[in-house]
Amino acid sequence: MARAAMKWSAQELAREAAIGYATVARFESGQTVQADSVDAMRSALERGGVEFIAAGATVRDGKGPAGVGVRLRG
């Protein structure tokens, strides 16, 4: 979902995260990948403008807690 919000292909995410395309493909198919690869993908997406929302986080409009998800900053 985060990658789709950025309109990045899996290849673009792999390049931005400095990891292999196969790692992105494995992660997106639900397979296990190394934690440092997950961290690299998350960091790349955050640099690109994605904000990861934790469970119970307050939404910007102050109307209460949000669910887990992503949104674009801005």
PDB file of N, H, CA, C and O in Angstrom:
ATOM      1  N   MET A   1       0.818  -1.193   0.000  1.00  0.00           N
ATOM      2  CA  MET A   1       0.000   0.000   0.000  1.00  0.00           C
ATOM      3  C   MET A   1       0.863   1.258   0.000  1.00  0.00           C
ATOM      4  O   MET A   1       0.566   2.214  -0.717  1.00  0.00           O
ATOM      5  N   ALA A   2       1.927   1.263   0.799  1.00  0.00           N
ATOM      6  H   ALA A   2       2.168   0.487   1.381  1.00  0.00           H
ATOM      7  CA  ALA A   2       2.804   2.433   0.847  1.00  0.00           C
ATOM      8  C   ALA A   2       3.467   2.660  -0.503  1.00  0.00           C
ATOM      9  O   ALA A   2       3.565   3.795  -0.969  1.00  0.00           O
ATOM     10  N   ARG A   3       3.920   1.586  -1.129  1.00  0.00           N
ATOM     11  H   ARG A   3       3.840   0.664  -0.750  1.00  0.00           H
ATOM     12  CA  ARG A   3       4.561   1.717  -2.437  1.00  0.00           C
ATOM     13  C   ARG A   3       3.565   2.238  -3.465  1.00  0.00           C
ATOM     14  O   ARG A   3       3.917   3.068  -4.303  1.00  0.00           O
ATOM     15  N   ALA A   4       2.339   1.765  -3.408  1.00  0.00           N
ATOM     16  H   ALA A   4       2.053   1.091  -2.727  1.00  0.00           H
ATOM     17  CA  ALA A   4       1.308   2.226  -4.338  1.00  0.00           C
ATOM     18  C   ALA A   4       1.007   3.708  -4.130  1.00  0.00           C
ATOM     19  O   ALA A   4       0.778   4.437  -5.096  1.00  0.00           O
ATOM     20  N   ALA A   5       1.005   4.154  -2.879  1.00  0.00           N
ATOM     21  H   ALA A   5       1.191   3.562  -2.095  1.00  0.00           H
ATOM     22  CA  ALA A   5       0.762   5.569  -2.595  1.00  0.00           C
ATOM     23  C   ALA A   5       1.830   6.450  -3.234  1.00  0.00           C
ATOM     24  O   ALA A   5       1.551   7.574  -3.652  1.00  0.00           O
ATOM     25  N   MET A   6       3.045   5.934  -3.305  1.00  0.00           N
ATOM     26  H   MET A   6       3.271   5.022  -2.965  1.00  0.00           H
ATOM     27  CA  MET A   6       4.143   6.675  -3.920  1.00  0.00           C
ATOM     28  C   MET A   6       4.157   6.531  -5.435  1.00  0.00           C
ATOM     29  O   MET A   6       4.890   7.240  -6.125  1.00  0.00           O
ATOM     30  N   LYS A   7       3.343   5.608  -5.954  1.00  0.00           N
ATOM     31  H   LYS A   7       2.748   5.031  -5.394  1.00  0.00           H
ATOM     32  CA  LYS A   7       3.320   5.294  -7.389  1.00  0.00           C
ATOM     33  C   LYS A   7       4.685   4.793  -7.852  1.00  0.00           C
ATOM     34  O   LYS A   7       5.129   5.078  -8.964  1.00  0.00           O
ATOM     35  N   TRP A   8       5.339   4.035  -6.963  1.00  0.00           N
ATOM     36  H   TRP A   8       4.978   3.803  -6.059  1.00  0.00           H
ATOM     37  CA  TRP A   8       6.620   3.417  -7.282  1.00  0.00           C
ATOM     38  C   TRP A   8       6.386   1.986  -7.726  1.00  0.00           C
ATOM     39  O   TRP A   8       5.504   1.301  -7.208  1.00  0.00           O
ATOM     40  N   SER A   9       7.170   1.544  -8.673  1.00  0.00           N
ATOM     41  H   SER A   9       7.887   2.100  -9.094  1.00  0.00           H
ATOM     42  CA  SER A   9       7.186   0.122  -9.012  1.00  0.00           C
ATOM     43  C   SER A   9       8.019  -0.604  -7.955  1.00  0.00           C
ATOM     44  O   SER A   9       8.723   0.026  -7.166  1.00  0.00           O
ATOM     45  N   ALA A  10       7.932  -1.915  -7.951  1.00  0.00           N
ATOM     46  H   ALA A  10       7.360  -2.427  -8.593  1.00  0.00           H
ATOM     47  CA  ALA A  10       8.766  -2.690  -7.031  1.00  0.00           C
ATOM     48  C   ALA A  10      10.244  -2.459  -7.334  1.00  0.00           C
ATOM     49  O   ALA A  10      11.070  -2.433  -6.422  1.00  0.00           O
ATOM     50  N   GLN A  11      10.572  -2.292  -8.601  1.00  0.00           N
ATOM     51  H   GLN A  11       9.901  -2.313  -9.342  1.00  0.00           H
ATOM     52  CA  GLN A  11      11.955  -2.020  -8.984  1.00  0.00           C
ATOM     53  C   GLN A  11      12.418  -0.674  -8.432  1.00  0.00           C
ATOM     54  O   GLN A  11      13.556  -0.548  -7.982  1.00  0.00           O
ATOM     55  N   GLU A  12      11.541   0.332  -8.465  1.00  0.00           N
ATOM     56  H   GLU A  12      10.616   0.229  -8.830  1.00  0.00           H
ATOM     57  CA  GLU A  12      11.903   1.645  -7.922  1.00  0.00           C
ATOM     58  C   GLU A  12      12.126   1.576  -6.420  1.00  0.00           C
ATOM     59  O   GLU A  12      13.067   2.178  -5.903  1.00  0.00           O
ATOM     60  N   LEU A  13      11.264   0.843  -5.712  1.00  0.00           N
ATOM     61  H   LEU A  13      10.500   0.353  -6.132  1.00  0.00           H
ATOM     62  CA  LEU A  13      11.458   0.694  -4.271  1.00  0.00           C
ATOM     63  C   LEU A  13      12.777  -0.006  -3.987  1.00  0.00           C
ATOM     64  O   LEU A  13      13.521   0.408  -3.098  1.00  0.00           O
ATOM     65  N   ALA A  14      13.069  -1.052  -4.727  1.00  0.00           N
ATOM     66  H   ALA A  14      12.464  -1.389  -5.449  1.00  0.00           H
ATOM     67  CA  ALA A  14      14.334  -1.765  -4.532  1.00  0.00           C
ATOM     68  C   ALA A  14      15.516  -0.824  -4.731  1.00  0.00           C
ATOM     69  O   ALA A  14      16.462  -0.835  -3.944  1.00  0.00           O
ATOM     70  N   ARG A  15      15.462  -0.014  -5.778  1.00  0.00           N
ATOM     71  H   ARG A  15      14.693  -0.005  -6.418  1.00  0.00           H
ATOM     72  CA  ARG A  15      16.551   0.935  -6.044  1.00  0.00           C
ATOM     73  C   ARG A  15      16.675   1.961  -4.922  1.00  0.00           C
ATOM     74  O   ARG A  15      17.778   2.217  -4.438  1.00  0.00           O
ATOM     75  N   GLU A  16      15.559   2.549  -4.507  1.00  0.00           N
ATOM     76  H   GLU A  16      14.663   2.341  -4.901  1.00  0.00           H
ATOM     77  CA  GLU A  16      15.585   3.574  -3.456  1.00  0.00           C
ATOM     78  C   GLU A  16      16.041   3.010  -2.117  1.00  0.00           C
ATOM     79  O   GLU A  16      16.659   3.716  -1.320  1.00  0.00           O
ATOM     80  N   ALA A  17      15.737   1.743  -1.871  1.00  0.00           N
ATOM     81  H   ALA A  17      15.236   1.170  -2.519  1.00  0.00           H
ATOM     82  CA  ALA A  17      16.110   1.097  -0.609  1.00  0.00           C
ATOM     83  C   ALA A  17      17.477   0.420  -0.680  1.00  0.00           C
ATOM     84  O   ALA A  17      17.980  -0.081   0.325  1.00  0.00           O
ATOM     85  N   ALA A  18      18.075   0.407  -1.870  1.00  0.00           N
ATOM     86  H   ALA A  18      17.666   0.814  -2.687  1.00  0.00           H
ATOM     87  CA  ALA A  18      19.382  -0.229  -2.086  1.00  0.00           C
ATOM     88  C   ALA A  18      19.350  -1.714  -1.706  1.00  0.00           C
ATOM     89  O   ALA A  18      20.261  -2.232  -1.060  1.00  0.00           O
ATOM     90  N   ILE A  19      18.281  -2.372  -2.125  1.00  0.00           N
ATOM     91  H   ILE A  19      17.541  -1.952  -2.650  1.00  0.00           H
ATOM     92  CA  ILE A  19      18.144  -3.818  -1.918  1.00  0.00           C
ATOM     93  C   ILE A  19      17.752  -4.438  -3.254  1.00  0.00           C
ATOM     94  O   ILE A  19      17.456  -3.720  -4.209  1.00  0.00           O
ATOM     95  N   GLY A  20      17.749  -5.739  -3.324  1.00  0.00           N
ATOM     96  H   GLY A  20      17.989  -6.322  -2.548  1.00  0.00           H
ATOM     97  CA  GLY A  20      17.394  -6.416  -4.561  1.00  0.00           C
ATOM     98  C   GLY A  20      15.892  -6.440  -4.808  1.00  0.00           C
ATOM     99  O   GLY A  20      15.087  -6.438  -3.876  1.00  0.00           O
ATOM    100  N   TYR A  21      15.535  -6.462  -6.096  1.00  0.00           N
ATOM    101  H   TYR A  21      16.189  -6.463  -6.853  1.00  0.00           H
ATOM    102  CA  TYR A  21      14.126  -6.562  -6.466  1.00  0.00           C
ATOM    103  C   TYR A  21      13.502  -7.825  -5.888  1.00  0.00           C
ATOM    104  O   TYR A  21      12.353  -7.803  -5.447  1.00  0.00           O
ATOM    105  N   ALA A  22      14.247  -8.924  -5.885  1.00  0.00           N
ATOM    106  H   ALA A  22      15.181  -8.942  -6.244  1.00  0.00           H
ATOM    107  CA  ALA A  22      13.719 -10.191  -5.369  1.00  0.00           C
ATOM    108  C   ALA A  22      13.327 -10.067  -3.901  1.00  0.00           C
ATOM    109  O   ALA A  22      12.372 -10.706  -3.458  1.00  0.00           O
ATOM    110  N   THR A  23      14.050  -9.256  -3.152  1.00  0.00           N
ATOM    111  H   THR A  23      14.825  -8.737  -3.512  1.00  0.00           H
ATOM    112  CA  THR A  23      13.721  -9.048  -1.736  1.00  0.00           C
ATOM    113  C   THR A  23      12.377  -8.349  -1.604  1.00  0.00           C
ATOM    114  O   THR A  23      11.550  -8.740  -0.780  1.00  0.00           O
ATOM    115  N   VAL A  24      12.156  -7.321  -2.408  1.00  0.00           N
ATOM    116  H   VAL A  24      12.827  -7.003  -3.077  1.00  0.00           H
ATOM    117  CA  VAL A  24      10.867  -6.617  -2.396  1.00  0.00           C
ATOM    118  C   VAL A  24       9.752  -7.586  -2.782  1.00  0.00           C
ATOM    119  O   VAL A  24       8.706  -7.620  -2.134  1.00  0.00           O
ATOM    120  N   ALA A  25       9.971  -8.362  -3.824  1.00  0.00           N
ATOM    121  H   ALA A  25      10.820  -8.334  -4.351  1.00  0.00           H
ATOM    122  CA  ALA A  25       8.954  -9.316  -4.282  1.00  0.00           C
ATOM    123  C   ALA A  25       8.636 -10.347  -3.199  1.00  0.00           C
ATOM    124  O   ALA A  25       7.469 -10.672  -2.978  1.00  0.00           O
ATOM    125  N   ARG A  26       9.662 -10.860  -2.527  1.00  0.00           N
ATOM    126  H   ARG A  26      10.609 -10.596  -2.707  1.00  0.00           H
ATOM    127  CA  ARG A  26       9.423 -11.831  -1.449  1.00  0.00           C
ATOM    128  C   ARG A  26       8.624 -11.186  -0.321  1.00  0.00           C
ATOM    129  O   ARG A  26       7.668 -11.779   0.180  1.00  0.00           O
ATOM    130  N   PHE A  27       9.006  -9.987   0.077  1.00  0.00           N
ATOM    131  H   PHE A  27       9.782  -9.505  -0.330  1.00  0.00           H
ATOM    132  CA  PHE A  27       8.313  -9.286   1.161  1.00  0.00           C
ATOM    133  C   PHE A  27       6.844  -9.063   0.802  1.00  0.00           C
ATOM    134  O   PHE A  27       5.958  -9.317   1.618  1.00  0.00           O
ATOM    135  N   GLU A  28       6.590  -8.593  -0.406  1.00  0.00           N
ATOM    136  H   GLU A  28       7.310  -8.386  -1.068  1.00  0.00           H
ATOM    137  CA  GLU A  28       5.219  -8.294  -0.816  1.00  0.00           C
ATOM    138  C   GLU A  28       4.366  -9.545  -0.986  1.00  0.00           C
ATOM    139  O   GLU A  28       3.138  -9.464  -0.963  1.00  0.00           O
ATOM    140  N   SER A  29       4.999 -10.690  -1.154  1.00  0.00           N
ATOM    141  H   SER A  29       5.997 -10.756  -1.172  1.00  0.00           H
ATOM    142  CA  SER A  29       4.234 -11.935  -1.266  1.00  0.00           C
ATOM    143  C   SER A  29       4.061 -12.618   0.086  1.00  0.00           C
ATOM    144  O   SER A  29       3.521 -13.721   0.170  1.00  0.00           O
ATOM    145  N   GLY A  30       4.527 -11.946   1.150  1.00  0.00           N
ATOM    146  H   GLY A  30       4.966 -11.050   1.082  1.00  0.00           H
ATOM    147  CA  GLY A  30       4.317 -12.466   2.494  1.00  0.00           C
ATOM    148  C   GLY A  30       5.412 -13.374   3.007  1.00  0.00           C
ATOM    149  O   GLY A  30       5.288 -13.949   4.088  1.00  0.00           O
ATOM    150  N   GLN A  31       6.479 -13.508   2.245  1.00  0.00           N
ATOM    151  H   GLN A  31       6.580 -13.041   1.366  1.00  0.00           H
ATOM    152  CA  GLN A  31       7.593 -14.333   2.691  1.00  0.00           C
ATOM    153  C   GLN A  31       8.469 -13.550   3.668  1.00  0.00           C
ATOM    154  O   GLN A  31       8.403 -12.322   3.737  1.00  0.00           O
ATOM    155  N   THR A  32       9.273 -14.269   4.405  1.00  0.00           N
ATOM    156  H   THR A  32       9.327 -15.266   4.348  1.00  0.00           H
ATOM    157  CA  THR A  32      10.162 -13.655   5.384  1.00  0.00           C
ATOM    158  C   THR A  32      11.374 -13.048   4.685  1.00  0.00           C
ATOM    159  O   THR A  32      11.980 -13.668   3.812  1.00  0.00           O
ATOM    160  N   VAL A  33      11.714 -11.831   5.083  1.00  0.00           N
ATOM    161  H   VAL A  33      11.222 -11.327   5.792  1.00  0.00           H
ATOM    162  CA  VAL A  33      12.953 -11.188   4.630  1.00  0.00           C
ATOM    163  C   VAL A  33      13.677 -10.662   5.861  1.00  0.00           C
ATOM    164  O   VAL A  33      13.085 -10.544   6.934  1.00  0.00           O
ATOM    165  N   GLN A  34      14.948 -10.350   5.704  1.00  0.00           N
ATOM    166  H   GLN A  34      15.429 -10.446   4.833  1.00  0.00           H
ATOM    167  CA  GLN A  34      15.733  -9.876   6.837  1.00  0.00           C
ATOM    168  C   GLN A  34      15.211  -8.529   7.338  1.00  0.00           C
ATOM    169  O   GLN A  34      14.728  -7.703   6.563  1.00  0.00           O
ATOM    170  N   ALA A  35      15.320  -8.329   8.647  1.00  0.00           N
ATOM    171  H   ALA A  35      15.712  -9.000   9.277  1.00  0.00           H
ATOM    172  CA  ALA A  35      14.828  -7.100   9.274  1.00  0.00           C
ATOM    173  C   ALA A  35      15.502  -5.865   8.693  1.00  0.00           C
ATOM    174  O   ALA A  35      14.853  -4.830   8.541  1.00  0.00           O
ATOM    175  N   ASP A  36      16.792  -5.948   8.363  1.00  0.00           N
ATOM    176  H   ASP A  36      17.320  -6.789   8.486  1.00  0.00           H
ATOM    177  CA  ASP A  36      17.464  -4.772   7.809  1.00  0.00           C
ATOM    178  C   ASP A  36      16.914  -4.409   6.432  1.00  0.00           C
ATOM    179  O   ASP A  36      16.953  -3.241   6.046  1.00  0.00           O
ATOM    180  N   SER A  37      16.405  -5.380   5.689  1.00  0.00           N
ATOM    181  H   SER A  37      16.373  -6.329   6.002  1.00  0.00           H
ATOM    182  CA  SER A  37      15.769  -5.092   4.402  1.00  0.00           C
ATOM    183  C   SER A  37      14.436  -4.382   4.607  1.00  0.00           C
ATOM    184  O   SER A  37      14.104  -3.454   3.870  1.00  0.00           O
ATOM    185  N   VAL A  38      13.677  -4.815   5.603  1.00  0.00           N
ATOM    186  H   VAL A  38      13.947  -5.569   6.202  1.00  0.00           H
ATOM    187  CA  VAL A  38      12.410  -4.146   5.932  1.00  0.00           C
ATOM    188  C   VAL A  38      12.691  -2.711   6.362  1.00  0.00           C
ATOM    189  O   VAL A  38      11.997  -1.785   5.944  1.00  0.00           O
ATOM    190  N   ASP A  39      13.703  -2.531   7.193  1.00  0.00           N
ATOM    191  H   ASP A  39      14.267  -3.283   7.533  1.00  0.00           H
ATOM    192  CA  ASP A  39      14.080  -1.184   7.635  1.00  0.00           C
ATOM    193  C   ASP A  39      14.480  -0.310   6.449  1.00  0.00           C
ATOM    194  O   ASP A  39      14.123   0.867   6.400  1.00  0.00           O
ATOM    195  N   ALA A  40      15.214  -0.873   5.501  1.00  0.00           N
ATOM    196  H   ALA A  40      15.504  -1.829   5.541  1.00  0.00           H
ATOM    197  CA  ALA A  40      15.642  -0.118   4.324  1.00  0.00           C
ATOM    198  C   ALA A  40      14.445   0.305   3.478  1.00  0.00           C
ATOM    199  O   ALA A  40      14.404   1.430   2.980  1.00  0.00           O
ATOM    200  N   MET A  41      13.468  -0.593   3.312  1.00  0.00           N
ATOM    201  H   MET A  41      13.501  -1.507   3.716  1.00  0.00           H
ATOM    202  CA  MET A  41      12.267  -0.240   2.553  1.00  0.00           C
ATOM    203  C   MET A  41      11.477   0.849   3.261  1.00  0.00           C
ATOM    204  O   MET A  41      11.025   1.807   2.634  1.00  0.00           O
ATOM    205  N   ARG A  42      11.316   0.700   4.561  1.00  0.00           N
ATOM    206  H   ARG A  42      11.683  -0.078   5.071  1.00  0.00           H
ATOM    207  CA  ARG A  42      10.573   1.707   5.317  1.00  0.00           C
ATOM    208  C   ARG A  42      11.263   3.067   5.239  1.00  0.00           C
ATOM    209  O   ARG A  42      10.608   4.087   5.023  1.00  0.00           O
ATOM    210  N   SER A  43      12.567   3.080   5.413  1.00  0.00           N
ATOM    211  H   SER A  43      13.098   2.252   5.588  1.00  0.00           H
ATOM    212  CA  SER A  43      13.319   4.339   5.346  1.00  0.00           C
ATOM    213  C   SER A  43      13.187   4.993   3.976  1.00  0.00           C
ATOM    214  O   SER A  43      13.010   6.208   3.884  1.00  0.00           O
ATOM    215  N   ALA A  44      13.270   4.203   2.918  1.00  0.00           N
ATOM    216  H   ALA A  44      13.413   3.216   2.992  1.00  0.00           H
ATOM    217  CA  ALA A  44      13.130   4.743   1.565  1.00  0.00           C
ATOM    218  C   ALA A  44      11.747   5.355   1.366  1.00  0.00           C
ATOM    219  O   ALA A  44      11.619   6.438   0.795  1.00  0.00           O
ATOM    220  N   LEU A  45      10.726   4.667   1.832  1.00  0.00           N
ATOM    221  H   LEU A  45      10.830   3.787   2.295  1.00  0.00           H
ATOM    222  CA  LEU A  45       9.361   5.183   1.701  1.00  0.00           C
ATOM    223  C   LEU A  45       9.165   6.447   2.527  1.00  0.00           C
ATOM    224  O   LEU A  45       8.499   7.380   2.077  1.00  0.00           O
ATOM    225  N   GLU A  46       9.729   6.492   3.719  1.00  0.00           N
ATOM    226  H   GLU A  46      10.270   5.734   4.085  1.00  0.00           H
ATOM    227  CA  GLU A  46       9.624   7.695   4.549  1.00  0.00           C
ATOM    228  C   GLU A  46      10.353   8.867   3.900  1.00  0.00           C
ATOM    229  O   GLU A  46       9.848   9.989   3.922  1.00  0.00           O
ATOM    230  N   ARG A  47      11.518   8.630   3.327  1.00  0.00           N
ATOM    231  H   ARG A  47      11.928   7.718   3.309  1.00  0.00           H
ATOM    232  CA  ARG A  47      12.230   9.698   2.612  1.00  0.00           C
ATOM    233  C   ARG A  47      11.397  10.210   1.444  1.00  0.00           C
ATOM    234  O   ARG A  47      11.464  11.388   1.093  1.00  0.00           O
ATOM    235  N   GLY A  48      10.613   9.317   0.846  1.00  0.00           N
ATOM    236  H   GLY A  48      10.559   8.360   1.132  1.00  0.00           H
ATOM    237  CA  GLY A  48       9.765   9.689  -0.271  1.00  0.00           C
ATOM    238  C   GLY A  48       8.492  10.413   0.122  1.00  0.00           C
ATOM    239  O   GLY A  48       7.793  10.946  -0.740  1.00  0.00           O
ATOM    240  N   GLY A  49       8.177  10.441   1.418  1.00  0.00           N
ATOM    241  H   GLY A  49       8.745  10.008   2.118  1.00  0.00           H
ATOM    242  CA  GLY A  49       7.005  11.178   1.873  1.00  0.00           C
ATOM    243  C   GLY A  49       5.910  10.354   2.506  1.00  0.00           C
ATOM    244  O   GLY A  49       4.845  10.888   2.816  1.00  0.00           O
ATOM    245  N   VAL A  50       6.138   9.067   2.706  1.00  0.00           N
ATOM    246  H   VAL A  50       7.003   8.633   2.454  1.00  0.00           H
ATOM    247  CA  VAL A  50       5.139   8.213   3.346  1.00  0.00           C
ATOM    248  C   VAL A  50       5.264   8.333   4.856  1.00  0.00           C
ATOM    249  O   VAL A  50       6.369   8.341   5.399  1.00  0.00           O
ATOM    250  N   GLU A  51       4.138   8.424   5.519  1.00  0.00           N
ATOM    251  H   GLU A  51       3.240   8.417   5.078  1.00  0.00           H
ATOM    252  CA  GLU A  51       4.090   8.419   6.984  1.00  0.00           C
ATOM    253  C   GLU A  51       3.374   7.145   7.412  1.00  0.00           C
ATOM    254  O   GLU A  51       2.252   6.877   6.984  1.00  0.00           O
ATOM    255  N   PHE A  52       4.033   6.366   8.258  1.00  0.00           N
ATOM    256  H   PHE A  52       4.945   6.584   8.606  1.00  0.00           H
ATOM    257  CA  PHE A  52       3.429   5.144   8.779  1.00  0.00           C
ATOM    258  C   PHE A  52       2.654   5.491  10.041  1.00  0.00           C
ATOM    259  O   PHE A  52       3.176   6.178  10.919  1.00  0.00           O
ATOM    260  N   ILE A  53       1.423   5.027  10.140  1.00  0.00           N
ATOM    261  H   ILE A  53       0.999   4.469   9.427  1.00  0.00           H
ATOM    262  CA  ILE A  53       0.537   5.357  11.253  1.00  0.00           C
ATOM    263  C   ILE A  53       0.447   4.155  12.183  1.00  0.00           C
ATOM    264  O   ILE A  53       0.073   3.059  11.765  1.00  0.00           O
ATOM    265  N   ALA A  54       0.789   4.369  13.426  1.00  0.00           N
ATOM    266  H   ALA A  54       1.093   5.260  13.765  1.00  0.00           H
ATOM    267  CA  ALA A  54       0.717   3.303  14.432  1.00  0.00           C
ATOM    268  C   ALA A  54      -0.714   3.165  14.943  1.00  0.00           C
ATOM    269  O   ALA A  54      -1.500   4.111  14.870  1.00  0.00           O
ATOM    270  N   ALA A  55      -1.044   2.005  15.452  1.00  0.00           N
ATOM    271  H   ALA A  55      -0.406   1.237  15.512  1.00  0.00           H
ATOM    272  CA  ALA A  55      -2.362   1.788  16.051  1.00  0.00           C
ATOM    273  C   ALA A  55      -2.571   2.776  17.182  1.00  0.00           C
ATOM    274  O   ALA A  55      -1.689   2.955  18.021  1.00  0.00           O
ATOM    275  N   GLY A  56      -3.716   3.414  17.212  1.00  0.00           N
ATOM    276  H   GLY A  56      -4.433   3.269  16.530  1.00  0.00           H
ATOM    277  CA  GLY A  56      -4.052   4.344  18.276  1.00  0.00           C
ATOM    278  C   GLY A  56      -3.511   5.746  18.094  1.00  0.00           C
ATOM    279  O   GLY A  56      -3.736   6.604  18.947  1.00  0.00           O
ATOM    280  N   ALA A  57      -2.802   6.002  17.001  1.00  0.00           N
ATOM    281  H   ALA A  57      -2.619   5.305  16.308  1.00  0.00           H
ATOM    282  CA  ALA A  57      -2.278   7.350  16.755  1.00  0.00           C
ATOM    283  C   ALA A  57      -3.442   8.316  16.542  1.00  0.00           C
ATOM    284  O   ALA A  57      -4.485   7.927  16.018  1.00  0.00           O
ATOM    285  N   THR A  58      -3.268   9.544  16.939  1.00  0.00           N
ATOM    286  H   THR A  58      -2.420   9.860  17.365  1.00  0.00           H
ATOM    287  CA  THR A  58      -4.297  10.562  16.738  1.00  0.00           C
ATOM    288  C   THR A  58      -4.200  11.087  15.314  1.00  0.00           C
ATOM    289  O   THR A  58      -3.114  11.427  14.843  1.00  0.00           O
ATOM    290  N   VAL A  59      -5.321  11.151  14.639  1.00  0.00           N
ATOM    291  H   VAL A  59      -6.203  10.875  15.021  1.00  0.00           H
ATOM    292  CA  VAL A  59      -5.330  11.677  13.279  1.00  0.00           C
ATOM    293  C   VAL A  59      -5.204  13.186  13.313  1.00  0.00           C
ATOM    294  O   VAL A  59      -5.478  13.819  14.333  1.00  0.00           O
ATOM    295  N   ARG A  60      -4.790  13.759  12.195  1.00  0.00           N
ATOM    296  H   ARG A  60      -4.568  13.244  11.367  1.00  0.00           H
ATOM    297  CA  ARG A  60      -4.518  15.201  12.152  1.00  0.00           C
ATOM    298  C   ARG A  60      -5.721  16.060  12.500  1.00  0.00           C
ATOM    299  O   ARG A  60      -5.564  17.135  13.079  1.00  0.00           O
ATOM    300  N   ASP A  61      -6.912  15.609  12.158  1.00  0.00           N
ATOM    301  H   ASP A  61      -7.039  14.736  11.687  1.00  0.00           H
ATOM    302  CA  ASP A  61      -8.085  16.438  12.446  1.00  0.00           C
ATOM    303  C   ASP A  61      -8.514  16.341  13.903  1.00  0.00           C
ATOM    304  O   ASP A  61      -9.473  16.993  14.315  1.00  0.00           O
ATOM    305  N   GLY A  62      -7.800  15.521  14.690  1.00  0.00           N
ATOM    306  H   GLY A  62      -7.020  14.991  14.355  1.00  0.00           H
ATOM    307  CA  GLY A  62      -8.075  15.423  16.116  1.00  0.00           C
ATOM    308  C   GLY A  62      -9.350  14.690  16.467  1.00  0.00           C
ATOM    309  O   GLY A  62      -9.820  14.794  17.600  1.00  0.00           O
ATOM    310  N   LYS A  63      -9.923  13.954  15.535  1.00  0.00           N
ATOM    311  H   LYS A  63      -9.541  13.870  14.615  1.00  0.00           H
ATOM    312  CA  LYS A  63     -11.203  13.291  15.784  1.00  0.00           C
ATOM    313  C   LYS A  63     -11.060  11.911  16.393  1.00  0.00           C
ATOM    314  O   LYS A  63     -12.004  11.121  16.364  1.00  0.00           O
ATOM    315  N   GLY A  64      -9.914  11.613  16.933  1.00  0.00           N
ATOM    316  H   GLY A  64      -9.147  12.255  16.956  1.00  0.00           H
ATOM    317  CA  GLY A  64      -9.764  10.337  17.612  1.00  0.00           C
ATOM    318  C   GLY A  64      -8.650   9.497  17.045  1.00  0.00           C
ATOM    319  O   GLY A  64      -7.905   9.930  16.165  1.00  0.00           O
ATOM    320  N   PRO A  65      -8.544   8.290  17.559  1.00  0.00           N
ATOM    321  CA  PRO A  65      -7.445   7.429  17.140  1.00  0.00           C
ATOM    322  C   PRO A  65      -7.638   6.897  15.723  1.00  0.00           C
ATOM    323  O   PRO A  65      -8.755   6.686  15.252  1.00  0.00           O
ATOM    324  N   ALA A  66      -6.511   6.694  15.077  1.00  0.00           N
ATOM    325  H   ALA A  66      -5.603   6.866  15.460  1.00  0.00           H
ATOM    326  CA  ALA A  66      -6.511   6.118  13.739  1.00  0.00           C
ATOM    327  C   ALA A  66      -6.147   4.649  13.827  1.00  0.00           C
ATOM    328  O   ALA A  66      -5.595   4.192  14.828  1.00  0.00           O
ATOM    329  N   GLY A  67      -6.452   3.932  12.798  1.00  0.00           N
ATOM    330  H   GLY A  67      -6.901   4.303  11.985  1.00  0.00           H
ATOM    331  CA  GLY A  67      -5.990   2.551  12.714  1.00  0.00           C
ATOM    332  C   GLY A  67      -4.597   2.514  12.113  1.00  0.00           C
ATOM    333  O   GLY A  67      -4.062   3.536  11.684  1.00  0.00           O
ATOM    334  N   VAL A  68      -4.028   1.342  12.090  1.00  0.00           N
ATOM    335  H   VAL A  68      -4.463   0.512  12.438  1.00  0.00           H
ATOM    336  CA  VAL A  68      -2.717   1.167  11.483  1.00  0.00           C
ATOM    337  C   VAL A  68      -2.837   1.436   9.990  1.00  0.00           C
ATOM    338  O   VAL A  68      -3.800   1.002   9.359  1.00  0.00           O
ATOM    339  N   GLY A  69      -1.873   2.144   9.422  1.00  0.00           N
ATOM    340  H   GLY A  69      -1.090   2.496   9.935  1.00  0.00           H
ATOM    341  CA  GLY A  69      -1.914   2.413   7.991  1.00  0.00           C
ATOM    342  C   GLY A  69      -0.795   3.317   7.547  1.00  0.00           C
ATOM    343  O   GLY A  69       0.195   3.503   8.255  1.00  0.00           O
ATOM    344  N   VAL A  70      -0.960   3.876   6.366  1.00  0.00           N
ATOM    345  H   VAL A  70      -1.764   3.725   5.790  1.00  0.00           H
ATOM    346  CA  VAL A  70       0.011   4.811   5.812  1.00  0.00           C
ATOM    347  C   VAL A  70      -0.734   5.994   5.217  1.00  0.00           C
ATOM    348  O   VAL A  70      -1.917   5.910   4.886  1.00  0.00           O
ATOM    349  N   ARG A  71      -0.012   7.094   5.091  1.00  0.00           N
ATOM    350  H   ARG A  71       0.948   7.162   5.359  1.00  0.00           H
ATOM    351  CA  ARG A  71      -0.543   8.266   4.391  1.00  0.00           C
ATOM    352  C   ARG A  71       0.643   9.053   3.866  1.00  0.00           C
ATOM    353  O   ARG A  71       1.767   8.890   4.341  1.00  0.00           O
ATOM    354  N   LEU A  72       0.391   9.900   2.892  1.00  0.00           N
ATOM    355  H   LEU A  72      -0.522  10.032   2.506  1.00  0.00           H
ATOM    356  CA  LEU A  72       1.440  10.765   2.374  1.00  0.00           C
ATOM    357  C   LEU A  72       1.484  12.035   3.202  1.00  0.00           C
ATOM    358  O   LEU A  72       0.449  12.614   3.531  1.00  0.00           O
ATOM    359  N   ARG A  73       2.689  12.458   3.535  1.00  0.00           N
ATOM    360  H   ARG A  73       3.530  11.988   3.268  1.00  0.00           H
ATOM    361  CA  ARG A  73       2.832  13.724   4.266  1.00  0.00           C
ATOM    362  C   ARG A  73       2.468  14.867   3.333  1.00  0.00           C
ATOM    363  O   ARG A  73       2.591  14.773   2.112  1.00  0.00           O
ATOM    364  N   GLY A  74       2.023  15.933   3.944  1.00  0.00           N
ATOM    365  H   GLY A  74       1.923  16.009   4.936  1.00  0.00           H
ATOM    366  CA  GLY A  74       1.786  17.099   3.112  1.00  0.00           C
ATOM    367  C   GLY A  74       0.554  17.753   3.371  1.00  0.00           C
ATOM    368  O   GLY A  74       0.241  18.756   2.729  1.00  0.00           O
TER     369      GLY A  74
END
